[in-house]
Amino acid sequence: MYHSNLALNLDLSKKYIEAIAEYELSLQKEAFNVNLSINLAFLHWVSAAEFPWADAYKIPNEIRLKGIDRCGEILADAKLKFPECAELYFWERYFWHRITFDPFTEEDTLNILSAHTCCEEIPYFFLYLFDEMKYEKERNSVLKKCLELPTAKNLYIIAIIEDRPPL
């Protein structure tokens, strides 16, 4: 658990380059943890796809250039180990949507949630964008969790919920 704890602490400290390295080590050397895998996949995606974010945190090109591929590998591996985790499928679809601008609808998101028995609240930040009144309770719960553990992924979610740039 050494690498997992260190990775999470580096992520919380916004030392994202070092966090990526430690998350990678935790995947190689420690028991699999779906949440840490999602955090790592997110860091790879945001490093490659969100240029202002990557510039602000001085993410080197070697990480940026492999980010999309590595993100996909991490999510694919995690889905094999946790096939019922809705959040994995949500992020896979969300990342693709953000890269390609392929439509990603409220119905698509609800289908992901209903198709997997391990339903996470995280996708509700996205559903909230479709109907603020309908998903306000879930949005508030997601926001509370994100504020309690402000990883890069959770800071991004907070920014989306609060309608501000995700830096």
N, CA, C and O of each residue as an XYZ file, in Angstrom:
668
protein
N       0.815     -1.207      0.000
C       0.000      0.000      0.000
C       0.853      1.264      0.000
O       0.325      2.374     -0.071
N       2.150      1.098      0.078
C       3.042      2.252      0.112
C       2.862      3.132     -1.126
O       2.672      4.343     -1.009
N       2.923      2.517     -2.312
C       2.819      3.301     -3.548
C       1.429      3.912     -3.707
O       1.294      5.041     -4.179
N       0.405      3.172     -3.316
C      -0.964      3.690     -3.406
C      -1.141      4.930     -2.541
O      -1.680      5.941     -2.992
N      -0.686      4.844     -1.301
C      -0.813      5.986     -0.393
C       0.012      7.171     -0.865
O      -0.444      8.314     -0.822
N       1.225      6.893     -1.314
C       2.078      7.971     -1.810
C       1.467      8.611     -3.050
O       1.454      9.836     -3.178
N       0.963      7.790     -3.961
C       0.333      8.309     -5.178
C      -0.840      9.219     -4.838
O      -0.969     10.311     -5.391
N      -1.682      8.768     -3.939
C      -2.843      9.570     -3.553
C      -2.414     10.883     -2.901
O      -2.983     11.934     -3.197
N      -1.430     10.832     -2.030
C      -0.940     12.059     -1.389
C      -0.323     13.019     -2.399
O      -0.511     14.231     -2.292
N       0.406     12.496     -3.373
C       0.972     13.351     -4.421
C      -0.135     13.963     -5.274
O      -0.064     15.137     -5.638
N      -1.146     13.179     -5.589
C      -2.300     13.668     -6.342
C      -2.984     14.793     -5.565
O      -3.296     15.839     -6.133
N      -3.213     14.582     -4.285
C      -3.856     15.604     -3.451
C      -3.002     16.863     -3.330
O      -3.529     17.959     -3.143
N      -1.687     16.703     -3.436
C      -0.754     17.837     -3.354
C      -0.522     18.500     -4.707
O       0.279     19.428     -4.818
N      -1.219     18.028     -5.730
C      -1.107     18.540     -7.102
C       0.293     18.345     -7.688
O       0.743     19.134     -8.519
N       0.963     17.306     -7.252
C       2.254     16.912     -7.825
C       1.957     15.764     -8.786
O       2.248     14.599     -8.517
N       1.365     16.142     -9.916
C       0.765     15.150    -10.789
C       1.771     14.281    -11.533
O       1.497     13.105    -11.774
N       2.907     14.816    -11.897
C       3.915     14.007    -12.588
C       4.363     12.866    -11.672
O       4.425     11.709    -12.088
N       4.670     13.208    -10.435
C       5.089     12.200     -9.466
C       3.937     11.248     -9.120
O       4.153     10.055     -8.910
N       2.731     11.778     -9.062
C       1.565     10.937     -8.763
C       1.372      9.873     -9.841
O       1.088      8.715     -9.534
N       1.527     10.267    -11.097
C       1.395      9.299    -12.191
C       2.387      8.156    -12.003
O       2.022      6.986    -12.121
N       3.637      8.494    -11.712
C       4.667      7.461    -11.528
C       4.313      6.524    -10.372
O       4.473      5.309    -10.492
N       3.844      7.064     -9.279
C       3.501      6.230     -8.122
C       2.236      5.407     -8.356
O       2.160      4.253     -7.932
N       1.245      5.991     -9.026
C       0.059      5.203     -9.366
C       0.465      4.018    -10.246
O      -0.020      2.902    -10.055
N       1.357      4.268    -11.211
C       1.825      3.182    -12.084
C       2.509      2.092    -11.258
O       2.274      0.904    -11.477
N       3.347      2.494    -10.318
C       4.010      1.510     -9.456
C       3.003      0.741     -8.608
O       3.159     -0.460     -8.387
N       1.983      1.428     -8.140
C       0.974      0.734     -7.325
C       0.242     -0.316     -8.160
O      -0.098     -1.384     -7.652
N      -0.003     -0.018     -9.444
C      -0.651     -1.011    -10.308
C       0.236     -2.235    -10.505
O      -0.257     -3.360    -10.576
N       1.538     -2.013    -10.592
C       2.480     -3.112    -10.831
C       2.744     -3.946     -9.587
O       2.895     -5.164     -9.680
N       2.800     -3.304     -8.423
C       3.338     -3.969     -7.237
C       2.340     -4.252     -6.126
O       2.663     -4.983     -5.189
N       1.148     -3.701     -6.202
C       0.213     -3.822     -5.085
C      -1.112     -4.417     -5.545
O      -1.364     -4.552     -6.743
N      -1.939     -4.762     -4.595
C      -3.266     -5.286     -4.909
C      -4.041     -4.255     -5.724
O      -3.933     -3.051     -5.490
N      -4.810     -4.739     -6.669
C      -5.539     -3.855     -7.569
C      -6.575     -3.037     -6.808
O      -7.294     -3.556     -5.955
N      -6.636     -1.752     -7.132
C      -7.587     -0.833     -6.517
C      -8.268     -0.058     -7.638
O      -7.617      0.706     -8.351
N      -9.554     -0.247     -7.795
C     -10.272      0.368     -8.904
C     -10.234      1.893     -8.837
O     -10.117      2.546     -9.873
N     -10.330      2.469     -7.653
C     -10.330      3.931     -7.542
C      -8.991      4.532     -7.937
O      -8.940      5.572     -8.595
N      -7.908      3.879     -7.536
C      -6.590      4.376     -7.938
C      -6.392      4.228     -9.440
O      -5.753      5.071    -10.070
N      -6.935      3.165    -10.014
C      -6.853      2.988    -11.468
C      -7.603      4.101    -12.193
O      -7.132      4.618    -13.206
N      -8.755      4.462    -11.676
C      -9.525      5.553    -12.280
C      -8.761      6.866    -12.147
O      -8.710      7.648    -13.096
N      -8.168      7.117    -10.982
C      -7.374      8.340    -10.808
C      -6.227      8.392    -11.810
O      -5.964      9.437    -12.404
N      -5.546      7.265    -11.997
C      -4.427      7.216    -12.940
C      -4.912      7.392    -14.374
O      -4.316      8.151    -15.138
N      -5.975      6.708    -14.744
C      -6.530      6.871    -16.093
C      -6.909      8.330    -16.329
O      -6.643      8.882    -17.397
N      -7.525      8.945    -15.334
C      -7.894     10.355    -15.465
C      -6.660     11.225    -15.693
O      -6.657     12.075    -16.583
N      -5.617     11.018    -14.898
C      -4.402     11.832    -15.049
C      -3.792     11.668    -16.435
O      -3.320     12.641    -17.022
N      -3.796     10.454    -16.960
C      -3.272     10.254    -18.318
C      -4.147     10.969    -19.344
O      -3.634     11.626    -20.249
N      -5.459     10.842    -19.204
C      -6.359     11.496    -20.154
C      -6.223     13.016    -20.098
O      -6.059     13.661    -21.134
N      -6.287     13.581    -18.916
C      -6.250     15.040    -18.790
C      -4.902     15.591    -19.260
O      -4.833     16.697    -19.796
N      -3.839     14.821    -19.057
C      -2.513     15.251    -19.513
C      -2.445     15.320    -21.034
O      -1.759     16.177    -21.592
N      -3.150     14.426    -21.693
C      -3.114     14.372    -23.153
C      -4.182     15.229    -23.822
O      -3.957     15.760    -24.910
N      -5.325     15.366    -23.191
C      -6.475     15.973    -23.866
C      -6.795     17.399    -23.444
O      -7.396     18.145    -24.216
N      -6.415     17.785    -22.266
C      -6.742     19.120    -21.760
C      -5.457     19.952    -21.710
O      -4.787     20.029    -20.681
N      -5.134     20.569    -22.844
C      -3.858     21.276    -22.979
C      -3.634     22.365    -21.933
O      -2.530     22.450    -21.394
N      -4.624     23.201    -21.621
C      -4.381     24.221    -20.584
C      -4.020     23.602    -19.232
O      -3.168     24.126    -18.515
N      -4.664     22.497    -18.890
C      -4.355     21.810    -17.634
C      -2.925     21.272    -17.670
O      -2.150     21.487    -16.738
N      -2.587     20.578    -18.741
C      -1.249     19.986    -18.860
C      -0.171     21.066    -18.862
O       0.900     20.877    -18.285
N      -0.449     22.186    -19.503
C       0.508     23.304    -19.496
C       0.659     23.877    -18.089
O       1.774     24.143    -17.641
N      -0.446     24.064    -17.403
C      -0.413     24.662    -16.063
C       0.400     23.820    -15.086
O       1.061     24.359    -14.198
N       0.352     22.502    -15.247
C       1.074     21.615    -14.332
C       2.371     21.079    -14.931
O       2.979     20.149    -14.401
N       2.785     21.686    -16.049
C       4.068     21.363    -16.680
C       4.251     19.861    -16.907
O       5.299     19.290    -16.606
N       3.214     19.247    -17.441
C       3.271     17.818    -17.748
C       4.175     17.637    -18.969
O       3.931     18.249    -20.009
N       5.213     16.807    -18.857
C       6.143     16.638    -19.978
C       5.495     15.936    -21.176
O       4.537     15.176    -21.036
N       6.046     16.214    -22.345
C       5.508     15.640    -23.581
C       5.489     14.119    -23.562
O       4.582     13.513    -24.132
N       6.460     13.494    -22.926
C       6.483     12.025    -22.905
C       5.236     11.454    -22.232
O       4.762     10.387    -22.621
N       4.708     12.140    -21.243
C       3.457     11.703    -20.602
C       2.271     12.086    -21.476
O       1.355     11.284    -21.657
N       2.274     13.290    -22.016
C       1.163     13.761    -22.849
C       0.956     12.874    -24.074
O      -0.173     12.525    -24.419
N       2.059     12.516    -24.724
C       1.966     11.787    -25.988
C       1.403     10.377    -25.830
O       0.757      9.863    -26.744
N       1.637      9.761    -24.704
C       1.117      8.405    -24.501
C      -0.153      8.388    -23.654
O      -0.684      7.319    -23.351
N      -0.633      9.551    -23.276
C      -1.742      9.634    -22.331
C      -3.022      8.951    -22.758
O      -3.619      8.215    -21.973
N      -3.453      9.181    -23.982
C      -4.718      8.600    -24.434
C      -4.607      7.080    -24.492
O      -5.494      6.369    -24.020
N      -3.513      6.585    -25.073
C      -3.331      5.135    -25.154
C      -3.244      4.508    -23.766
O      -3.871      3.483    -23.499
N      -2.471      5.126    -22.894
C      -2.295      4.564    -21.550
C      -3.610      4.594    -20.773
O      -3.930      3.651    -20.049
N      -4.355      5.657    -20.924
C      -5.670      5.757    -20.281
C      -6.553      4.584    -20.713
O      -7.189      3.938    -19.880
N      -6.586      4.317    -22.005
C      -7.384      3.206    -22.526
C      -6.941      1.862    -21.979
O      -7.770      1.018    -21.639
N      -5.626      1.662    -21.894
C      -5.092      0.408    -21.348
C      -5.510      0.214    -19.889
O      -5.920     -0.874    -19.485
N      -5.398      1.270    -19.127
C      -5.739      1.191    -17.699
C      -7.218      0.862    -17.520
O      -7.574     -0.005    -16.721
N      -8.075      1.553    -18.262
C      -9.512      1.299    -18.139
C      -9.874     -0.106    -18.614
O     -10.706     -0.773    -17.998
N      -9.255     -0.560    -19.706
C      -9.535     -1.912    -20.209
C      -9.145     -2.968    -19.173
O      -9.896     -3.911    -18.926
N      -7.979     -2.804    -18.577
C      -7.524     -3.741    -17.547
C      -8.452     -3.699    -16.332
O      -8.811     -4.740    -15.781
N      -8.830     -2.509    -15.926
C      -9.711     -2.365    -14.761
C     -11.082     -2.988    -15.022
O     -11.670     -3.589    -14.123
N     -11.593     -2.850    -16.241
C     -12.897     -3.442    -16.568
C     -12.847     -4.967    -16.517
O     -13.846     -5.607    -16.188
N     -11.702     -5.550    -16.837
C     -11.560     -7.005    -16.718
C     -11.629     -7.446    -15.261
O     -12.182     -8.500    -14.945
N     -11.065     -6.633    -14.383
C     -11.023     -6.976    -12.962
C     -12.297     -6.577    -12.221
O     -12.681     -7.230    -11.250
N     -12.944     -5.522    -12.669
C     -14.176     -5.021    -12.046
C     -15.227     -4.756    -13.127
O     -15.572     -3.601    -13.381
N     -15.739     -5.814    -13.765
C     -16.650     -5.616    -14.899
C     -17.976     -4.957    -14.542
O     -18.684     -4.491    -15.435
N     -18.328     -4.905    -13.277
C     -19.604     -4.298    -12.885
C     -19.470     -2.856    -12.394
O     -20.452     -2.263    -11.947
N     -18.283     -2.297    -12.472
C     -18.062     -0.933    -11.984
C     -18.490      0.086    -13.042
O     -17.787      0.304    -14.028
N     -19.627      0.690    -12.827
C     -20.187      1.644    -13.786
C     -19.260      2.823    -14.048
O     -19.216      3.343    -15.163
N     -18.523      3.247    -13.030
C     -17.672      4.424    -13.207
C     -16.604      4.194    -14.271
O     -16.244      5.127    -14.990
N     -16.094      2.980    -14.383
C     -15.101      2.680    -15.422
C     -15.681      2.900    -16.810
O     -15.038      3.513    -17.662
N     -16.881      2.407    -17.043
C     -17.528      2.545    -18.347
C     -17.907      3.999    -18.609
O     -17.822      4.486    -19.736
N     -18.324      4.675    -17.555
C     -18.653      6.093    -17.699
C     -17.435      6.884    -18.156
O     -17.507      7.623    -19.138
N     -16.310      6.732    -17.446
C     -15.126      7.512    -17.813
C     -14.632      7.151    -19.198
O     -14.206      8.031    -19.946
N     -14.678      5.891    -19.554
C     -14.256      5.492    -20.902
C     -15.070      6.247    -21.952
O     -14.522      6.785    -22.914
N     -16.362      6.275    -21.753
C     -17.259      6.959    -22.703
C     -17.092      8.473    -22.630
O     -17.099      9.151    -23.658
N     -16.944      9.002    -21.428
C     -16.778     10.443    -21.251
C     -15.481     10.916    -21.905
O     -15.486     11.921    -22.616
N     -14.380     10.214    -21.680
C     -13.105     10.617    -22.281
C     -13.215     10.623    -23.801
O     -12.747     11.552    -24.460
N     -13.835      9.584    -24.354
C     -14.008      9.516    -25.808
C     -14.854     10.697    -26.294
O     -14.527     11.318    -27.306
N     -15.906     10.998    -25.598
C     -16.773     12.134    -25.925
C     -15.977     13.442    -25.934
O     -16.138     14.254    -26.845
N     -15.135     13.649    -24.945
C     -14.371     14.896    -24.844
C     -13.292     14.996    -25.916
O     -12.929     16.097    -26.330
N     -12.782     13.862    -26.366
C     -11.741     13.870    -27.397
C     -12.349     14.043    -28.785
O     -11.824     14.797    -29.604
N     -13.451     13.347    -29.050
C     -14.015     13.301    -30.408
C     -15.257     14.164    -30.590
O     -15.704     14.373    -31.718
N     -15.811     14.660    -29.506
C     -17.078     15.397    -29.521
C     -18.234     14.523    -30.000
O     -19.270     15.025    -30.436
N     -18.037     13.209    -29.912
C     -19.090     12.256    -30.204
C     -20.206     12.474    -29.180
O     -19.917     12.635    -27.994
N     -21.458     12.483    -29.601
C     -22.535     12.726    -28.642
C     -22.511     11.733    -27.479
O     -22.263     10.541    -27.664
N     -22.769     12.241    -26.305
C     -22.864     11.432    -25.081
C     -24.045     12.003    -24.318
O     -23.958     13.088    -23.744
N     -25.131     11.279    -24.313
C     -26.402     11.807    -23.839
C     -26.729     11.377    -22.411
O     -26.060     10.535    -21.812
N     -27.772     11.987    -21.906
C     -28.309     11.583    -20.606
C     -28.702     10.107    -20.656
O     -28.405      9.349    -19.733
N     -29.361      9.710    -21.721
C     -29.782      8.313    -21.867
C     -28.579      7.370    -21.901
O     -28.615      6.303    -21.289
N     -27.519      7.753    -22.607
C     -26.302      6.932    -22.638
C     -25.765      6.713    -21.223
O     -25.392      5.600    -20.851
N     -25.733      7.778    -20.459
C     -25.203      7.700    -19.093
C     -26.092      6.832    -18.213
O     -25.597      6.002    -17.450
N     -27.387      7.019    -18.318
C     -28.316      6.196    -17.535
C     -28.212      4.722    -17.924
O     -28.342      3.842    -17.073
N     -27.979      4.455    -19.205
C     -27.799      3.070    -19.645
C     -26.551      2.451    -19.024
O     -26.566      1.282    -18.640
N     -25.482      3.217    -18.924
C     -24.264      2.725    -18.270
C     -24.568      2.389    -16.817
O     -24.178      1.331    -16.323
N     -25.259      3.285    -16.142
C     -25.579      3.059    -14.728
C     -26.489      1.847    -14.532
O     -26.307      1.080    -13.587
N     -27.456      1.676    -15.411
C     -28.395      0.559    -15.241
C     -27.798     -0.782    -15.667
O     -28.281     -1.830    -15.239
N     -26.772     -0.767    -16.487
C     -26.176     -2.010    -16.985
C     -25.168     -2.625    -16.022
O     -24.717     -3.751    -16.231
N     -24.814     -1.898    -14.973
C     -23.777     -2.381    -14.060
C     -24.288     -2.338    -12.625
O     -24.854     -1.341    -12.178
N     -24.076     -3.446    -11.912
C     -24.613     -3.546    -10.556
C     -23.853     -2.689     -9.554
O     -24.401     -2.314     -8.516
N     -22.623     -2.382     -9.849
C     -21.825     -1.525     -8.966
C     -21.965     -0.089     -9.465
O     -21.144      0.396    -10.243
N     -23.000      0.565     -9.010
C     -23.278      1.923     -9.489
C     -22.570      2.944     -8.616
O     -22.670      2.918     -7.390
N     -21.885      3.803     -9.248
C     -21.173      4.877     -8.570
C     -21.964      6.168     -8.737
O     -22.745      6.315     -9.677
N     -21.753      7.088     -7.822
C     -22.430      8.385     -7.920
C     -21.743      9.324     -8.903
O     -22.377     10.239     -9.429
N     -20.470      9.111     -9.154
C     -19.691     10.056     -9.954
C     -20.372     10.448    -11.264
O     -20.390     11.639    -11.574
N     -20.934      9.527    -12.057
C     -21.550      9.955    -13.317
C     -22.662     10.993    -13.176
O     -23.054     11.627    -14.156
N     -23.163     11.163    -11.970
C     -24.229     12.142    -11.782
C     -23.753     13.579    -11.953
O     -24.579     14.468    -12.154
N     -22.451     13.835    -11.880
C     -21.990     15.192    -12.189
C     -22.308     15.514    -13.640
O     -22.620     16.657    -13.975
N     -22.229     14.507    -14.500
C     -22.508     14.693    -15.920
C     -24.015     14.761    -16.160
O     -24.483     15.586    -16.945
N     -24.763     13.910    -15.497
C     -26.220     13.952    -15.630
C     -26.784     15.294    -15.175
O     -27.764     15.783    -15.737
N     -26.177     15.875    -14.177
C     -26.602     17.182    -13.669
C     -26.569     18.244    -14.772
O     -27.367     19.182    -14.758
N     -25.656     18.097    -15.714
C     -25.563     19.059    -16.816
C     -26.780     18.993    -17.730
O     -27.090     19.961    -18.424
N     -27.464     17.867    -17.733
C     -28.656     17.704    -18.559
C     -29.914     18.217    -17.869
O     -30.806     18.755    -18.523
N     -29.987     18.054    -16.552
C     -31.194     18.443    -15.813
C     -30.816     18.748    -14.362
O     -30.737     17.849    -13.525
N     -30.587     20.015    -14.086
C     -30.117     20.428    -12.763
C     -31.108     20.082    -11.655
O     -30.703     19.657    -10.573
N     -32.375     20.258    -11.911
C     -33.387     19.981    -10.884
C     -33.466     18.483    -10.577
O     -33.483     18.074     -9.416
N     -33.512     17.691    -11.618
C     -33.691     16.248    -11.467
C     -32.529     15.591    -10.719
O     -32.735     14.663     -9.937
N     -31.304     16.076    -10.962
C     -30.115     15.422    -10.413
C     -29.421     16.243     -9.323
O     -28.263     15.986     -8.993
N     -30.120     17.217     -8.773
C     -29.497     18.089     -7.775
C     -29.039     17.320     -6.530
O     -27.940     17.562     -6.031
N     -29.850     16.417     -6.033
C     -29.491     15.660     -4.829
C     -28.213     14.850     -5.066
O     -27.300     14.872     -4.241
N     -28.153     14.145     -6.182
C     -26.975     13.338     -6.501
C     -25.762     14.224     -6.741
O     -24.651     13.889     -6.331
N     -25.975     15.352     -7.403
C     -24.892     16.306     -7.654
C     -24.304     16.788     -6.342
O     -23.084     16.882     -6.203
N     -25.160     17.092     -5.382
C     -24.681     17.563     -4.081
C     -23.863     16.493     -3.367
O     -22.862     16.798     -2.718
N     -24.287     15.256     -3.489
C     -23.545     14.151     -2.889
C     -22.178     13.985     -3.559
O     -21.170     13.798     -2.878
N     -22.145     14.051     -4.878
C     -20.879     13.958     -5.623
C     -19.969     15.115     -5.240
O     -18.780     14.917     -4.990
N     -20.514     16.304     -5.195
C     -19.722     17.483     -4.849
C     -19.112     17.338     -3.455
O     -17.940     17.656     -3.252
N     -19.893     16.864     -2.512
C     -19.390     16.671     -1.148
C     -18.220     15.692     -1.134
O     -17.195     15.956     -0.505
N     -18.368     14.573     -1.817
C     -17.294     13.574     -1.875
C     -16.049     14.142     -2.548
O     -14.929     13.889     -2.104
N     -16.243     14.895     -3.600
C     -15.105     15.475     -4.320
C     -14.376     16.506     -3.470
O     -13.148     16.582     -3.501
N     -15.115     17.287     -2.722
C     -14.491     18.278     -1.842
C     -13.713     17.614     -0.708
O     -12.705     18.151     -0.246
N     -14.176     16.453     -0.260
C     -13.496     15.731      0.820
C     -12.180     15.105      0.370
O     -11.274     14.920      1.183
N     -12.065     14.777     -0.911
C     -10.864     14.136     -1.440
C     -10.521     14.791     -2.782
O     -10.848     14.245     -3.836
N      -9.864     15.957     -2.751
C      -9.648     16.744     -3.971
C      -8.486     16.254     -4.852
O      -7.478     16.941     -5.016
N      -8.657     15.048     -5.410
C      -7.713     14.553     -6.409
C      -7.901     15.356     -7.694
O      -8.833     16.154     -7.795
N      -7.035     15.153     -8.660
C      -7.177     15.845     -9.947
C      -8.541     15.549    -10.561
O      -9.213     16.451    -11.061
N      -8.939     14.299    -10.521
C     -10.246     13.914    -11.069
C     -11.364     14.652    -10.347
O     -12.268     15.192    -10.985
N     -11.307     14.676     -9.045
C     -12.372     15.313     -8.278
C     -12.371     16.826     -8.427
O     -13.436     17.442     -8.425
N     -11.205     17.435     -8.555
C     -11.141     18.880     -8.818
C     -11.748     19.203    -10.179
O     -12.406     20.230    -10.342
N     -11.529     18.338    -11.140
C     -12.124     18.497    -12.470
C     -13.651     18.443    -12.362
O     -14.354     19.275    -12.936
N     -14.145     17.464    -11.627
C     -15.594     17.326    -11.452
C     -16.170     18.562    -10.762
O     -17.218     19.067    -11.166
N     -15.498     19.042     -9.739
C     -15.947     20.259     -9.048
C     -16.026     21.421    -10.030
O     -17.003     22.170    -10.031
N     -15.005     21.571    -10.862
C     -14.989     22.665    -11.840
C     -16.151     22.545    -12.822
O     -16.784     23.547    -13.156
N     -16.434     21.343    -13.280
C     -17.552     21.144    -14.209
C     -18.873     21.492    -13.516
O     -19.710     22.194    -14.083
N     -19.051     21.005    -12.308
C     -20.284     21.288    -11.562
C     -20.448     22.786    -11.337
O     -21.550     23.322    -11.448
N     -19.347     23.457    -11.020
C     -19.402     24.892    -10.727
C     -19.255     25.757    -11.980
O     -19.201     26.983    -11.889
N     -19.193     25.123    -13.135
C     -19.135     25.820    -14.424
C     -17.960     26.795    -14.504
O     -18.126     27.984    -14.776
N     -16.766     26.248    -14.259
C     -15.554     27.054    -14.383
C     -14.462     26.208    -15.026
O     -14.586     24.984    -15.076
N     -13.397     26.832    -15.518
C     -12.326     26.058    -16.163
C     -11.690     25.062    -15.190
O     -11.480     25.380    -14.019
N     -11.385     23.854    -15.679
C     -10.849     22.806    -14.796
C      -9.347     22.892    -14.560
O      -8.608     21.989    -14.954
N      -8.889     23.954    -13.930
C      -7.462     24.042    -13.586
C      -7.294     23.863    -12.122
O      -6.171     23.901    -11.620
